[in-house]
Amino acid sequence: MRVQYLLLGLLCVFAFGLRIINIDQHGIAGDEKTSFFVSQFIALGGVNQEDIFKKPNNPYFTPQEFWKKKTKDDFYVAEARSDNGSSALYALTLHYWTELFGVDDGTLRGLSAFFGVLLVALIYFFVLDYFQSTHLALATAALASVEPLYVGWSQVVRTYSMTFFFCLLATWLFFRLLELEKNKQKPTGLYAVYGVCVFVCLMFHYSVFVLFVLHGLLVLLFVRQWRAWVGLGLAMVIPALGMCWWLFFSEGGKYAFRFMADSARVYSLMATKDPQIGYLAPTAAFSVFVQMLPVVANHYLPTNGFFDALLGKKNLLIALFGTVSSVGIYASVLNEKIKKGAIAGIFLVAFLLYSESKLQFTGLSVALVLLLMLVQDTFQQRGQLKHKYLSMWILSIFPLLFLVAFAIQDGNTFRIQQKYAGYGMVFSLILVVLAVRKMWTYPNWIKYPMTLLLIIQLGFVGKTIQSIWADTAPRYLLFSTPRLPNPYRAVAQQIIKKCTPTDTIVYPSYLGEGVIYAVDAPQYSLNDAQLVNFYLPPTAQYWQRINPAESNKIYLKRANGTQELLFDFKGTTYRY
């Protein structure tokens, strides 16, 4: 076995370990529930279960009824009314995944973890093919293994981990096509594969259409072979026809535009009623700027986490002044001893002046210098290699710019989140590795201290990963207070243990103060009952009903009239 494949295997094992720690320790939450429902062909609110929950003169139902066989029509109904049709292919994949491995929090999230590890391997092979450098490929894969965005979304029952994987695969196919055309080959079949892959990506998440707009931009900028233009144009007919079918003729995507318009309207109302600068606010220059700052910082691994850790305008000005001064001295002073002494003095004085987070503010200066080195390296390239550098810049930066466009379109800042530009993260990691490679061409007195500070930054990245495991990383999982283990699974385990044939489980109906994101949702909530039944045996005959007058408590009622409290959700406290 060649050494590089052994190292890649070790990286994948390492990445797998990072992605499964505490993977089932926190209850499924928010959009995870949506993916869970759709994957089981069940609509939020029970639109396709009225024969179970709305039987005439009979309020009772059993797990066996809940788990009755579903059809593709049920899948379409669930996708159309519970989600916006955007992640249909993910939900369908998750369906067959759970048929193989069962329904549990760990197995549900395991699909994302699995593709999170595959992504690390794919990054290696993409970089190896594109830059023809084993060292560059291994280094990028190593960074990908610890990138918090990848680790975090590998532990969520949502489409993003698979989306990132297939977006990179489509981009690799795109660059392979361009390379083959440049070498006068005729990759006709590969054009069709690329077109199918683009359609697959869009069926994982609509927002990744931006990536393929950028593919078109790269063609305009760098491709002069007419055959490539024609081939790519014809290839895009496949996703165009596929999306037209899905959005306008299928039952699964027919509510997509209505759903997205309603979502934008609701978030705009929420932003107007209770603006939260940095999370959800009406679109304005200031609110967009503030919300973009952490997204941009976390998109560049050497500054990951800096927005939340670095406080104080004075400290920031010191870091910026020190960086500019050091770069100016390095470029203008010829005497090596004076140059070393002046730059070392600037960093030492700045370190002493920082009022807090001294190492990270120093790391900020190093990150900025590293960025300047990358800019210099890009300008120094020539020919095809320069095109490759510029392609990485475009694919890394433009997804961030489109977040601003989304905010303008929606009228609110909700979609300014890193996950919506996450398909560009791999190209950012490649740029970081290219910058580090350039850094190592500088004198020892520059590259060694910078390397030390970058290693320290990796330590801070490790702390971010620990906060993801602890469920205290709101930038990634939206929670700052750790969730308990899944309460619905815990209730189901109690029912299995305690319930007798004469008992009845009584569920609450909680509508809350928020909005039910489901088309044709009922006037009372079935969600608690549905979520518990997901964890009950499919052949069980437990008698169950819903009490519309009760909002929070699940009871086990005995035949003699007594009842036992199984769980109290306390409003939204445990309804994650």
C-alpha positions as a printed Julia matrix, in Angstrom:
576×3 Matrix{Float64}:
   0.0    0.0     0.0
   1.36   3.38   -0.95
   2.05   5.73    1.93
  -0.38   8.42    0.8
  -3.31   5.99    0.81
  -2.36   4.81    4.27
  -2.31   8.42    5.45
  -5.64   9.1     3.75
  -7.12   6.06    5.46
  -5.89   7.3     8.83
  -7.36  10.74    8.1
 -10.72   9.15    7.29
 -10.65   7.14   10.51
  -9.79  10.32   12.41
 -12.58  12.23   10.65
 -15.03   9.43   11.42
 -14.13   9.6    15.1
 -14.67  13.37   15.22
 -18.05  13.0    13.54
 -19.56  10.28   15.74
 -18.62  11.55   19.2
 -21.88  12.35   21.04
 -23.79  11.91   17.79
 -26.9   10.6    19.57
 -26.62  12.49   22.86
 -28.84  15.46   21.96
 -32.49  15.39   20.93
 -33.38  15.9    17.28
 -34.37  19.5    16.71
 -35.89  21.96   14.28
 -35.39  21.0    10.65
 -34.06  17.6    11.7
 -37.64  16.66   12.51
 -38.74  17.73    9.05
 -36.15  15.49    7.4
 -37.1   12.65    9.75
 -40.8   12.93    8.91
 -40.29  13.12    5.17
 -37.84  10.21    5.2
 -40.57   8.03    6.69
 -43.1    9.3     4.09
 -45.13  11.01    6.81
 -46.25  14.63    6.65
 -45.89  17.03    9.55
 -49.38  17.46   10.94
 -50.6   14.11    9.64
 -52.03  15.29    6.31
 -51.49  11.8     4.88
 -52.52  10.07    8.14
 -56.07  11.32    8.52
 -57.36   7.75    8.4
 -55.33   7.16   11.57
 -55.73  10.38   13.55
 -59.19  11.48   12.35
 -61.27   8.33   12.4
 -65.01   9.09   12.77
 -66.11   8.68   16.4
 -62.84   6.96   17.29
 -59.94   9.02   18.69
 -57.68   6.01   19.28
 -54.74   4.82   17.19
 -51.9    2.32   17.56
 -48.25   2.16   16.47
 -49.18  -0.57   14.01
 -51.59   1.83   12.3
 -49.0    4.6    12.4
 -46.43   2.38   10.7
 -48.68   1.01    8.0
 -47.0    0.66    4.6
 -46.45   3.93    2.74
 -46.32   4.57   -1.0
 -44.49   7.0    -3.26
 -47.58   9.22   -3.15
 -47.09   9.48    0.62
 -43.51  10.57   -0.01
 -44.66  13.29   -2.39
 -47.29  14.5     0.07
 -44.8   14.55    2.95
 -42.15  16.38    0.93
 -44.56  18.93   -0.52
 -46.32  19.76    2.74
 -43.56  19.43    5.31
 -40.56  20.81    3.43
 -40.23  22.86    0.26
 -39.16  19.93   -1.88
 -35.58  21.14   -1.69
 -34.03  18.12    0.0
 -36.16  15.39   -1.54
 -33.27  13.21   -2.64
 -31.7   13.37    0.81
 -34.99  12.34    2.45
 -35.38   9.46    0.01
 -31.82   8.29    0.7
 -32.45   8.56    4.45
 -35.57   6.42    4.03
 -33.59   3.48    2.65
 -30.78   4.13    5.13
 -33.22   3.68    8.04
 -34.62   0.55    6.44
 -31.11  -0.87    6.62
 -30.03   0.44   10.03
 -33.26   1.23   11.87
 -34.77   4.4    13.29
 -32.68   5.92   16.06
 -30.98   9.26   16.59
 -27.53   7.82   15.99
 -28.49   5.99   12.8
 -30.47   8.98   11.49
 -27.44  11.22   11.88
 -25.14   8.44   10.75
 -25.98   9.11    7.1
 -24.61  12.65    7.4
 -21.53  11.37    9.25
 -20.95   8.74    6.57
 -20.95  11.32    3.77
 -18.92  13.66    5.96
 -16.13  11.07    5.93
 -16.57  10.34    2.22
 -16.2   14.08    1.62
 -12.72  14.02    3.19
 -11.68  11.25    0.8
 -13.27  12.99   -2.19
 -11.42  16.21   -1.36
  -8.13  14.31   -1.44
  -8.79  12.82   -4.89
 -10.13  16.09   -6.29
  -7.1   18.12   -5.18
  -4.71  15.37   -6.31
  -6.26  15.37   -9.78
  -6.62  19.15  -10.08
  -3.24  20.27   -8.73
  -1.24  17.05   -9.27
   0.21  17.29   -5.76
  -0.03  14.56   -3.13
   1.12  16.88   -0.37
  -1.47  19.5    -1.28
  -4.18  16.83   -1.41
  -3.29  15.33    1.96
  -3.02  18.72    3.63
  -6.43  19.82    2.32
  -8.02  16.54    3.4
  -6.45  16.98    6.84
  -7.96  20.45    7.21
 -11.32  19.12    5.97
 -11.27  16.45    8.65
 -11.25  19.13   11.38
 -13.27  21.88    9.67
 -16.04  22.69   12.21
 -18.65  23.25    9.48
 -18.1   19.72    8.22
 -17.97  18.2    11.7
 -21.11  20.02   12.84
 -23.29  19.17    9.85
 -22.11  15.57    9.97
 -24.1   15.31   13.21
 -27.38  16.71   11.91
 -30.3   14.94   10.21
 -30.22  17.34    7.3
 -29.11  17.41    3.7
 -25.96  19.54    3.96
 -23.28  16.88    4.38
 -24.49  15.02    1.3
 -24.97  18.29   -0.57
 -21.34  19.31    0.03
 -20.19  15.89   -1.22
 -22.15  15.93   -4.46
 -21.39  19.59   -5.16
 -17.68  18.8    -5.03
 -18.23  15.72   -7.2
 -20.05  17.84   -9.79
 -17.26  20.42   -9.7
 -14.64  17.72  -10.15
 -16.55  16.41  -13.19
 -16.73  19.97  -14.52
 -12.97  20.47  -14.3
 -12.31  17.0   -15.75
 -14.46  17.88  -18.75
 -12.51  21.08  -19.32
  -9.21  19.22  -19.05
 -10.29  16.5   -21.48
 -11.52  19.09  -23.99
  -8.23  20.97  -23.71
  -6.45  17.72  -24.6
  -8.67  17.28  -27.71
 -10.55  14.31  -26.26
 -14.31  13.78  -26.67
 -15.88  13.03  -23.26
 -19.47  12.82  -24.55
 -20.67  10.41  -21.89
 -19.07  12.43  -19.12
 -21.17  15.46  -20.11
 -24.29  13.41  -19.42
 -22.89  12.26  -16.08
 -22.15  15.88  -15.18
 -25.69  16.93  -16.1
 -27.18  14.19  -13.95
 -24.88  15.15  -11.06
 -26.0   18.79  -11.3
 -29.64  17.65  -11.11
 -28.79  15.48   -8.1
 -27.19  18.46   -6.35
 -30.26  20.63   -6.95
 -32.48  17.89   -5.58
 -30.38  17.95   -2.41
 -30.76  21.73   -2.01
 -32.09  24.36   -4.39
 -29.68  27.06   -3.21
 -26.66  25.32   -4.74
 -27.76  26.58   -8.16
 -25.24  29.34   -7.38
 -22.39  26.85   -7.77
 -23.44  26.06  -11.33
 -23.81  29.73  -12.15
 -20.17  29.99  -11.06
 -19.28  27.05  -13.3
 -20.74  29.1   -16.14
 -18.72  32.13  -15.07
 -15.51  30.07  -15.15
 -16.36  28.92  -18.68
 -16.84  32.53  -19.77
 -13.54  33.58  -18.22
 -11.2   30.73  -19.05
 -12.62  28.34  -21.67
 -12.06  28.97  -25.37
 -12.99  25.55  -26.79
 -16.39  25.83  -28.51
 -16.99  22.11  -28.09
 -16.82  22.57  -24.32
 -19.35  25.41  -24.48
 -21.76  23.31  -26.54
 -21.24  20.18  -24.44
 -21.8   21.97  -21.14
 -24.83  23.77  -22.56
 -26.38  20.48  -23.63
 -25.46  18.88  -20.3
 -27.41  21.57  -18.45
 -30.55  20.53  -20.32
 -30.7   17.51  -18.0
 -31.01  19.47  -14.73
 -33.22  22.08  -16.44
 -35.73  19.45  -17.55
 -35.44  17.6   -14.26
 -36.17  20.68  -12.17
 -39.05  21.71  -14.45
 -40.6   18.29  -13.91
 -40.06  18.44  -10.15
 -41.28  22.0    -9.59
 -44.18  22.15  -12.04
 -45.43  18.63  -12.74
 -44.59  16.41   -9.75
 -46.61  16.21   -6.56
 -43.45  16.52   -4.47
 -42.29  19.95   -5.59
 -45.52  21.71   -6.47
 -45.63  23.86   -3.32
 -41.95  24.87   -3.48
 -42.39  28.49   -4.59
 -45.34  29.04   -2.25
 -43.39  27.5     0.63
 -40.31  29.65    0.02
 -42.37  32.83   -0.39
 -44.25  32.1     2.84
 -40.98  31.37    4.63
 -39.45  34.69    3.53
 -42.64  36.52    4.55
 -42.74  34.9     8.0
 -39.07  35.56    8.71
 -39.5   39.17    7.59
 -42.42  39.56   10.01
 -40.35  38.02   12.8
 -37.41  40.28   11.94
 -39.62  43.36   12.03
 -41.36  42.38   15.25
 -38.24  41.34   17.16
 -35.04  42.26   15.27
 -31.96  40.39   16.47
 -28.89  41.9    14.84
 -26.52  39.08   14.0
 -29.22  36.43   13.61
 -32.48  37.72   12.13
 -33.17  41.34   11.25
 -34.67  43.35    8.39
 -32.23  43.68    5.52
 -30.15  46.83    5.86
 -26.49  47.63    5.28
 -25.63  47.43    8.99
 -27.56  44.23    9.77
 -26.13  42.48    6.71
 -22.59  43.61    7.56
 -22.82  42.41   11.17
 -24.27  39.04   10.2
 -21.75  38.5     7.42
 -18.73  39.07    9.68
 -18.79  35.71   11.52
 -19.74  33.87    8.34
 -16.73  35.31    6.5
 -14.42  34.71    9.47
 -15.5   31.09    9.8
 -15.19  30.52    6.05
 -11.42  30.99    6.41
  -9.98  28.39    8.82
  -7.11  30.57   10.15
  -9.74  33.05   11.46
 -12.36  30.5    12.5
 -14.06  31.58   15.71
 -12.35  34.98   15.81
 -15.58  36.99   15.53
 -16.87  35.6    18.83
 -13.51  35.56   20.61
 -11.97  38.89   19.61
 -13.5   41.79   21.52
 -12.61  45.46   21.58
 -12.16  47.98   18.78
  -8.84  49.09   20.23
  -7.48  45.55   20.09
  -8.64  45.19   16.51
  -6.99  48.45   15.48
  -3.74  47.36   17.15
  -3.82  44.08   15.21
  -4.52  45.82   11.9
  -1.88  48.5    12.48
   0.68  45.88   13.49
  -0.06  43.81   10.4
   0.17  46.73    7.98
   3.34  48.04    9.63
   5.03  44.65    9.55
   4.2   44.07    5.89
   5.4   47.57    5.03
   8.69  47.08    6.85
   9.27  43.69    5.23
   8.69  45.15    1.77
  10.7   48.37    2.19
  13.58  47.72    4.62
  16.59  46.08    3.0
  18.77  45.41    6.05
  17.83  41.92    7.3
  18.72  42.56   10.96
  16.73  45.8    11.13
  13.83  44.1     9.37
  13.78  41.2    11.86
  14.11  43.44   14.89
  11.43  45.9    13.8
   8.84  43.24   12.96
   9.55  41.26   16.14
   9.25  44.48   18.14
   5.91  45.36   16.55
   4.44  41.94   17.34
   5.79  42.03   20.91
   4.42  45.51   21.62
   1.07  44.59   20.08
   0.95  41.41   22.19
   1.53  43.44   25.35
  -1.08  46.05   24.37
  -3.91  43.59   23.72
  -6.28  43.7    26.69
  -7.54  40.13   26.14
  -7.34  37.13   23.78
  -3.68  37.96   23.15
  -2.86  34.78   21.24
  -5.9   35.05   19.0
  -5.32  38.71   18.17
  -1.74  37.8    17.27
  -3.2   34.93   15.25
  -5.42  37.43   13.44
  -2.33  39.31   12.28
  -0.78  36.06   11.09
  -3.99  35.12    9.25
  -4.0   38.48    7.47
  -0.34  38.1     6.5
  -1.11  34.6     5.23
  -3.92  36.02    3.12
  -1.55  38.6     1.62
   0.92  35.82    0.83
  -1.84  33.99   -1.01
  -2.71  37.11   -3.02
   0.96  37.51   -3.91
   1.21  33.84   -4.87
  -1.86  34.12   -7.09
  -0.45  37.11   -9.0
   2.85  35.3    -9.48
   1.24  32.34  -11.25
   1.08  32.1   -15.02
  -1.03  30.27  -17.59
  -3.29  27.39  -16.58
  -2.04  27.36  -12.99
  -3.15  30.96  -12.55
  -6.57  30.01  -13.91
  -6.73  27.26  -11.3
  -5.87  29.67   -8.5
  -8.46  32.18   -9.7
 -11.06  29.42  -10.0
 -10.52  28.54   -6.34
 -10.91  32.2    -5.37
 -14.16  32.53   -7.33
 -15.65  29.29   -6.01
 -14.71  30.26   -2.45
 -15.77  33.92   -2.33
 -18.82  34.21   -4.59
 -21.02  31.87   -2.5
 -20.59  34.37    0.35
 -21.62  37.26   -1.89
 -24.78  35.41   -2.85
 -25.78  35.31    0.83
 -26.07  39.09    0.61
 -28.19  38.69   -2.53
 -30.46  36.25   -0.67
 -30.89  38.79    2.14
 -31.85  41.49   -0.35
 -34.29  39.15   -2.05
 -35.91  37.95    1.21
 -36.03  41.29    3.0
 -34.42  39.68    6.06
 -31.03  38.29    7.04
 -32.04  34.76    8.03
 -30.29  33.1     5.1
 -26.96  34.71    5.94
 -25.71  31.46    7.43
 -22.54  29.58    6.68
 -24.36  26.39    5.73
 -25.91  28.09    2.69
 -22.41  28.82    1.35
 -20.89  25.61    2.69
 -20.37  24.08   -0.74
 -17.63  26.71   -1.2
 -15.76  25.7     1.96
 -13.59  23.09    0.24
 -12.18  25.74   -2.11
 -11.43  27.98    0.87
  -9.5   25.1     2.47
  -7.53  24.64   -0.74
  -6.63  28.34   -0.71
  -5.45  28.03    2.89
  -3.15  25.15    1.97
  -1.83  27.06   -1.05
  -1.13  30.02    1.24
   0.74  27.83    3.74
   2.77  26.33    0.9
   3.71  29.86   -0.15
   4.53  30.75    3.47
   7.14  27.98    3.52
   9.11  29.74    0.79
   9.8   32.63    3.18
  12.79  32.83    5.57
  12.82  30.67    8.7
  12.32  33.62   11.02
   8.96  34.26    9.32
   7.61  30.81    8.51
   8.38  29.1    11.84
   6.64  31.64   14.14
   3.71  31.8    11.72
   3.49  28.0    11.68
   3.47  27.92   15.48
   0.61  30.43   15.64
  -1.35  28.52   12.99
  -0.95  25.35   15.04
  -2.25  27.25   18.07
  -5.23  28.33   15.94
  -5.9   24.65   15.23
  -6.09  24.23   18.99
  -8.84  26.88   19.1
 -10.57  25.06   16.24
 -10.4   21.94   18.4
 -12.22  23.83   21.17
 -14.93  24.76   18.67
 -15.33  21.08   17.79
 -15.62  20.28   21.5
 -18.4   22.86   21.77
 -20.17  21.11   18.87
 -19.98  17.83   20.77
 -21.26  19.57   23.9
 -24.1   21.23   21.92
 -22.93  24.72   22.83
 -21.95  25.93   19.34
 -24.78  28.19   18.1
 -22.8   29.15   14.98
 -23.09  25.55   13.83
 -26.03  23.87   15.56
 -28.02  26.95   16.68
 -27.93  25.91   20.34
 -26.0   27.53   23.17
 -27.78  25.57   25.93
 -27.17  21.82   25.54
 -30.14  19.68   24.6
 -31.09  16.63   26.61
 -31.12  13.22   24.95
 -34.18  12.79   22.74
 -37.28  13.08   25.01
 -39.49  11.34   22.45
 -37.24   8.31   22.4
 -37.15   8.34   26.21
 -40.97   8.39   26.37
 -41.17   5.54   23.86
 -38.81   3.47   25.99
 -41.01   4.1    29.04
 -44.11   3.05   27.09
 -42.47  -0.17   25.94
 -41.47  -0.92   29.52
 -44.67   0.09   31.35
 -47.67  -0.08   29.04
 -50.15  -2.98   29.39
 -52.96  -3.94   26.96
 -55.54  -2.07   29.08
 -53.55   1.19   29.31
 -53.86   4.27   27.11
 -51.15   6.8    26.24
 -52.53  10.34   26.08
 -50.52  12.93   24.14
 -50.66  16.73   24.33
 -51.4   19.08   21.46
 -49.07  22.07   21.4
 -49.41  24.77   18.76
 -47.21  27.3    20.56
 -46.71  30.91   19.58
 -44.7   30.29   16.45
 -45.61  29.24   12.94
 -46.26  25.7    11.79
 -44.14  25.32    8.65
 -46.43  22.87    6.89
 -48.92  23.38    4.1
 -52.52  22.55    5.09
 -51.54  22.04    8.75
 -54.36  21.04   11.16
 -55.76  23.26   13.89
 -54.25  21.09   16.59
 -50.85  19.48   16.74
 -50.14  15.8    16.2
 -46.37  16.27   16.3
 -45.7   14.91   19.79
 -47.73  11.78   19.1
 -46.06  11.28   15.74
 -42.55  11.74   17.11
 -43.06   9.23   19.93
 -44.54   6.67   17.53
 -41.42   6.8    15.38
 -39.62   5.06   18.26
 -42.31   2.48   19.06
 -42.29  -1.05   17.57
 -44.14  -1.11   14.21
 -46.29  -4.06   15.29
 -47.23  -2.72   18.76
 -50.92  -2.42   19.71
 -50.7    0.28   22.4
 -53.89   2.33   22.64
 -53.15   6.02   22.15
 -55.07   9.25   21.73
 -54.51  13.02   21.71
 -55.96  15.45   24.24
 -56.33  18.81   22.41
 -56.88  20.56   25.76
 -53.47  19.53   27.15
 -50.4   21.36   25.86
 -47.38  19.75   27.49
 -47.84  16.49   29.38
 -47.84  12.89   28.18
 -49.78  10.56   30.48
 -50.11   6.81   30.8
 -53.72   6.2    31.87
 -54.62   2.98   33.64
 -57.9    1.13   33.28
 -58.72   1.91   36.94
 -58.71   5.66   36.22
 -55.26   6.49   37.62
 -52.61   8.1    35.46
 -48.82   8.39   35.43
 -46.97  11.39   34.05
 -44.43  10.19   31.49
 -43.06  13.57   30.42
 -43.69  17.3    30.62
 -42.34  19.27   27.64
 -42.8   22.6    29.44
 -43.69  24.56   26.34
 -40.69  24.84   24.04
 -38.16  23.89   26.74
 -37.82  20.29   25.57
 -39.43  20.62   22.13
 -36.19  21.35   20.36
